[in-house]
C-alpha cells in the first residue's frame, strides 16, 4: 500500500505520541484520536523501528491483518520502545533524539525458488514447525547481503534454525512501504 505524505505523517505522529505517553506520562502530548484518513483504517501488518542518534534501539512488528494500520503502528511503537529485549527501553531524555521508521507490509506470498527474492524489494519470512522468523527488505541492503546471506541470517538469528535451515522451511516474501521521521 502506498500512502500519501499526510497519511505517513499521521502514522508517525501516532507512533511518536504513543511512545511519548508511555515513556514519559508527565509530558504533555496531544490526545490520540482515531485518524480520519481511510487508508489508516486498512487492516495490514507493520513493523516499527526506533533509532536514537541513528542507532537501532527497537524493532517490533506484526503480520496481523486483523487490526487497523494505525492501531498496529501504535501497538508496535510502544512495544519497540519498551519490550524489545535486545535493547534497553527508550528513556524520556532520549525522546528528542528519537527517529521512527514505519514499514507497512503487503501480504506474504509463498515462494518455492530463492531466485524469486529481490534484494531491497522483498522481506523474507520463513517457518518450519514452531520456528519462524523474518527480516525486513531494508536489512539485506544495509548489511550488503546477497540472497543466501539474507536467508542464512534470518534462519539462524531470527528463526532459531541452522544457517541452512531455510532450505527445508516454507519461504515467503513480502514488500514494505518504508518511511521515517527525523528526530524531534
C-alpha positions in Angstrom: 0.0 0.0 0.0 1.4 3.4 -1.0 0.5 6.1 1.5 0.3 9.9 0.8 2.6 12.2 2.8 -0.3 13.3 5.1 -1.1 9.6 5.9 2.6 8.9 6.6 2.8 11.9 8.8 -0.3 10.8 10.7 1.2 7.4 11.3 4.5 8.8 12.5 2.5 11.2 14.8 0.5 8.2 16.2 3.8 6.3 16.9 5.5 9.3 18.5 2.6 10.2 20.7 2.1 6.6 21.9 5.8 6.3 22.7 5.9 9.7 24.5 2.8 8.9 26.5 4.3 5.5 27.6 7.9 6.6 28.2 7.1 9.9 29.9 3.4 10.1 31.0 4.1 13.5 32.6 5.0 15.0 29.2 2.1 16.9 27.6 1.1 15.1 24.5 -1.9 15.8 22.3 -4.6 13.2 22.8 -4.6 10.3 20.3 -7.7 10.2 18.3 -8.6 7.8 15.5 -7.1 9.2 12.3 -9.8 10.2 9.8 -7.9 9.1 6.7 -9.5 6.0 5.3 -6.1 4.3 4.3 -5.1 4.3 8.0 -8.1 2.1 8.8 -7.0 -0.6 6.3 -6.1 -3.8 8.1 -2.5 -4.7 7.4 0.8 -5.6 9.1 3.5 -3.2 10.1 6.9 -3.0 11.8 8.1 0.0 13.8 11.9 0.5 14.1 13.3 3.1 16.6 16.6 4.9 16.4 18.3 7.1 18.9 21.2 9.0 17.4 20.9 6.7 14.3 21.5 3.6 16.4 18.8 0.9 16.3 17.0 0.8 19.7 14.0 -1.3 19.0 12.1 -3.1 16.2 8.8 -4.9 16.7 6.2 -5.8 14.2 3.2 -7.9 13.3 1.9 -9.5 10.1 -1.6 -9.4 11.6 -4.2 -8.1 9.3 -6.9 -8.1 11.9 -6.4 -4.5 13.2 -6.4 -1.2 11.5 -3.0 0.0 10.4 -2.9 3.0 12.8 -3.7 0.6 15.7 -0.9 -1.8 14.7 1.5 1.1 14.4 0.5 2.4 17.9 1.0 -1.1 19.5 4.2 -1.9 17.7 5.7 1.6 18.5 5.1 1.1 22.2 6.4 -2.5 22.1 9.6 -1.4 20.2 10.2 1.3 22.8 9.6 -0.8 25.9 9.8 -4.6 25.3 12.4 -5.4 22.6 14.6 -7.5 24.8 17.7 -6.9 22.5 17.8 -3.2 23.7 17.2 -1.1 26.8 13.9 0.7 26.8 13.7 4.2 25.4 14.2 6.8 28.2 12.4 10.1 28.5 15.6 12.0 27.9 16.1 10.2 24.5 12.8 11.3 23.0 14.2 14.4 21.4 16.8 12.3 19.6 14.4 9.5 18.6 13.6 8.8 15.0 10.8 6.4 14.0 10.8 4.2 10.9 7.5 2.5 9.9 7.3 -0.4 7.4 3.8 -1.0 6.1 3.7 -4.6 4.9 2.0 -6.2 1.9 0.5 -9.7 2.4 3.1 -12.5 2.3 3.5 -14.6 -0.9 4.8 -18.2 -0.7 7.8 -18.8 -2.9 9.5 -22.1 -4.0 12.6 -20.7 -5.6 15.0 -18.3 -3.9 15.6 -16.6 -7.3 12.2 -15.0 -6.7 13.7 -12.9 -3.9 14.8 -9.4 -5.0 17.2 -7.8 -2.5 15.9 -4.4 -1.4 12.4 -5.1 -2.6 11.4 -8.2 -0.6 11.4 -9.1 3.0 11.6 -12.7 3.9 9.5 -14.8 6.3 10.3 -18.4 7.0 8.6 -21.1 9.0 9.3 -24.7 9.9 7.5 -26.4 12.8 7.5 -23.9 15.7 10.4 -22.0 14.3 9.7 -18.8 12.3 11.5 -15.6 11.6 11.5 -12.6 9.3 13.9 -9.9 8.1 12.6 -6.6 6.5 13.6 -5.7 3.0 15.9 -2.9 4.1 18.0 -5.2 6.3 19.7 -7.0 3.4 20.6 -3.6 1.8 22.0 -2.1 5.0 24.1 -5.2 5.6 25.1 -5.6 2.0 24.0 -9.2 2.0 23.3 -11.5 -1.0 20.3 -13.7 -1.1 22.0 -16.7 0.7 23.3 -14.4 3.4 19.9 -12.9 3.8 18.3 -16.3 4.2 21.1 -17.7 6.4 20.9 -14.8 8.8 17.1 -15.0 9.0 17.3 -18.7 9.5 19.9 -18.7 12.3 19.3 -15.4 14.1 15.6 -14.9 13.7 14.0 -18.4 13.2 16.4 -20.2 15.5 17.3 -22.8 12.9 20.7 -23.8 11.5 22.3 -21.4 8.9 20.9 -23.5 6.1 17.6 -24.3 7.9 15.8 -22.2 5.3 16.4 -25.0 2.7 13.7 -27.1 4.5 11.5 -24.2 5.6 8.4 -22.7 3.9 9.6 -19.4 2.4 7.5 -16.3 1.9 8.3 -12.8 0.5 6.5 -9.5 1.2 7.1 -5.9 0.4 7.2 -2.9 2.7 6.4 0.8 2.2 9.0 2.3 4.4 9.1 5.9 5.8 11.0 7.6 8.6 10.7 10.6 10.8 13.5 12.9 11.8 14.3 13.3 15.5 12.2 15.9 17.3 
